[in-house]
Amino acid sequence: MKQLVLMLISIFLIGFSSPVSASDLRDIPPPYQSLLDRLIKDGLDNEFLFSLFLDRRAEPIPNRMAIPLLTREIPEIYAKFLTFESILLAKSFLRQNRSILNEMERKFDVEKEIAVAILLVESRFGENIGKHRVIPTLASMAIMDSRENLMKNYSTIWEVNPEVSYDWIENIANRRANWAYKELKHFLEIIRSEDMDPLDVYGSIAGALGMPQFIPSSYKAYALNKNSFKDWLYDAEGAIFSIGNYLKSHGWKKGLSIPQQKKLLWHYNRSNPYGETILEVARRLRK
């Protein structure tokens, strides 16, 4: 009899903890309904998600759902980091944080000039950590593989280049959407326990965060901070040690050849001009 009662209680509790039904999702903007259903099935709290995605600040961003034909990763966009003013700013940051940078260098075997160069290029030492709300940015990218959005992108791109196939567009959209979904999930797990408004966290157009511009999965894996995520966003010490930990974890050590350094910097930002700029800034800081 006792076992029967326990079984009935278990069934009752399971019924209340199961994912929300389709009818419960009707108030959510249609583009997000399947996204929330997936997040809930992956274990995220439905009340937390509803409070976020019913907020107008979380509305989908059309530009983040578009599939560009051209890349912006050209050397010219990094030229501003090699100006006299930028190098002077980097030297000033190095002087002001020399003791922390030396400690990072000893602990992680990563040259302090490399860490300073990354912080300059990524956010100008916290001056620009991003102007895009992280949640709608990643959520919009996570639904770019929807049938409706694929057809919209195909129609737009076909007018510019009729030779581009639907399969090509679908393949890119699927890869980007899967990546964005994972990063969105990581961010929601990070922000869930933080004492801050999740929709007031800003990052890059790819959802990168803080002074070192870590994507959410990199934050979870490599960030080193004494207090909270909120403090880490603008904390120079946390940024410096996080970069050291990231690079060391990917194989960085002093004495690597230039090609080896470029290869490792590719993990941080998949751009050859980016890696070349980091190394050039570091070289100028050593002079």
N, C-alpha and C positions, 0 to 999 in steps of 0.2 A: 504493500500500500504506500509506504514511504517513497519507494522508487517511482511509483506512478505519479505521485504528487510532484516530485522533483522534475520528472519528465514534462509534466504539464506546465510547470513554472518556466522551464527552459524554453519550451515552444512559445510561451507567451512573451518572454523577453526577446527572443529572436525576432518575433513579429514586429516589436517596437524598434529594434535596432537595425532592421533591414534597410537597404537603400530606398530613397524616396521613389514614389511611383511617378509615372509620366504626368499624371494630373497635377502633382505637386510642383512640377517644373513649368507650368503654364504661365506663371507670372514672370519667369525669367525671359529676357530678350531671346527670341527664337534662335539666333545664331549661336547662343551660348548653351542651349538646353542639352545638347548631346555632350558638350564639354563637361558640364557640371555632373551629368549622369556618370561619366567616366571617372571624374575625380572622386565622387562619392563611392563608387564601386572600388576605387583604389584606397579607400580608407579615410578620406578627409571628411571632417564634420560638416553635415549638410547645413546646419544653422549658420555656421561660420561662413560657408560659401554663399548662402542666400543673402546674408547681410552685405556681402561684398558686391555680388553681381546684380543686385537690385538697385544699387547705388548708380546714379547717372554718371558719376566719374569713371565708372568701369565700362562704359559703352565701347563697342568695337571701334577700332581705328582703321578706316579703309586703307590708308597708306601702308599699314603694316601687313595688310592682307594681299597686297599687290606683289607680283613677281617681276622684278626688274630684269631687263635684258643685258644691261651694262653694269660693270662693277665700278665703284668709286675708288678702289685701291690703286691710286697712281702716285708717283713720287711727289707731284706738285702739292698734294694736300698735306704733306708732312714738312714742307719747306719752312713753315712758320716756326717750327721747333728748332731750327738751326740758325735763327737770327741772333744778333748780338744780345738783344734784350732777353730772349729766352735762355740763352746760355748763362747770362748774368744771373737770372732768376734761379737757375739750377745750381749755380755755384753758391748763391746765398743760402739756399735750402741745405746744401751739403754742409756748409760751415755751421749753420744753426743746429743741425742734427748729427754732427760728426760722431759724438760718443755712441749714439744709438746705431748709426750706420756701421761703425767699427765693430760693435758687438754683434750685429747681424752678420758681418763679413766673417768674423771668427767662428760663429756658430754654424753658418750654412755654407761657407766657402764660396760665397757669391760676392763679386766685386761691388763695393758701395756705389761706384759710378753707374753701374748697370741698373741698380735699384732706383737711383735718382733719375736716370734717363727715362725709365718706365713711368715713374710718377709724373714727370713733366709731360710726356706725350699722352698719357692716359687721362689726366685731369688737371694739369697745371697745378699740382700739389693741393688738390681739393677745391680749386676755384671753379671747376666745371665737372661735377660728377654726373651730370645728365639732366635733361629737361623733360623727360618722358615718364609718365606714371608707369611703374613696372608691371603692375597687374594687367591693365588693359593692353599694354604693349605685348607681353608674352601671350596673353589670352587670344589676342587678335591673330597672332602668328600661328597659334595652336589650332585655329579653325580655318586656316587658309586652304586646307585640302578638302573642304566641303564641296559637294557637287555644284552648288550654286556659284561659289566663288571661283571654282575651276573654270566654269563656262564663261564667267565674266572676264577672267584673266585671258582665257584663250581668244575671246572675241577682240579684246583690246590689243593683244600682241599680234594677232593675225593681220590687223589693219596696218601694222608697222612692218611685219615680216611674215608673209603668208607661208614661208617654208618651215616655220617652227611648228612642230607637231604637238598634238594634244597630249600624247604620251610623255613627251619631254617636259611639258608644263606640269603634268600630274606627278612625275617623278620628283621634280624639284619641290613642289608643294608638299608632298608626302614627307620628304626628308626634313624640310624646315618645320613642318607642323609637329612631327614626332619629337624633334629637338626642343621646340618651344614648349611642348606639353611637359616634358621632363623637367625643364628649367622652371616652369610655372609651378609645378608640384613641389619642387625643392624650395622655391621662394615662399610658398604658402606654409610649408612646414617650418621655415625659419621664422616668419613673421607672426605665426599663430600665438607664440608665447611672449612676444615683445610688447612693451608698453608704448605703443605708437600706432597711429592710424595707418593701416596697411595701404590705403589708397593715396596716402601722402608721401609715399616713398618713390623717389625719382631715380632714374638711371638712364643709360644710353638707349639708342634705338634697338639694341639687342638685349636690353634688360640687364646690362652690366652695372655693378654697384660700387659705390665708395671711391676713395682716392685711388686704389689700384685697379678699379673697374673689373672686379671679379664677377663672372656670371654666378648665379645661385649655387650651382653644383660645385664650383671651385671654392666658393665661400665655405660650404659645408666640409669640403675635403682639406683645404689648405689654410684657411684664415686663422690667424692667431690674434686674439684680443683678450684683454684683461677683464672687461666688463660685459657689455652687451653688443648686439648687432647695431643698435642705434648709435652707440658711442664709436664703434669701429668705422662707421661711414666716413667720419672726418678725422680720425685719429692717425697722426703721422707715424707714431711708433708701431701701432697695429698694422698699418699699411706696409711699412718697411719689413717687419718680420714676416708678414704674410707673403710678400714677394720672395723673400729669401727662402721660405719654406716651399713655395710653389716651384721655384727654379731648381732647388736641390732635389726635390721629389721627382723631377723630370730628367735628372742626370747632370745638372750643372755643377761645375767645379772650376777652380782657377786653373788657367793654363790651357783651356780648350782652344782649338783653332777657330778662326773666323767662320769657316763653313759650319763647324759644329755648333758654335754659338747661334748662328742664324737658324739652324735646324731646330734648336731648342726654343728659340724665341717664336718660332712658327706655332708652337703649342699655345703660347700666350695670345697671339693674334695672327691668324692665317693670312699674312700679307708680307711679301718680300720687301716692299718699301718701308713697312713698319720696322722690320728687323734691322734693315740697313740704317734707318734713322736712329734707333736705339743705340747701335754700336758707334755711330758717328757722334752722337751727343756724349756718350761715355768717353770717347777718345778726346774730345775737346775739354771735358772736365778734368782729365788727367794732365793736360798741358799746363 
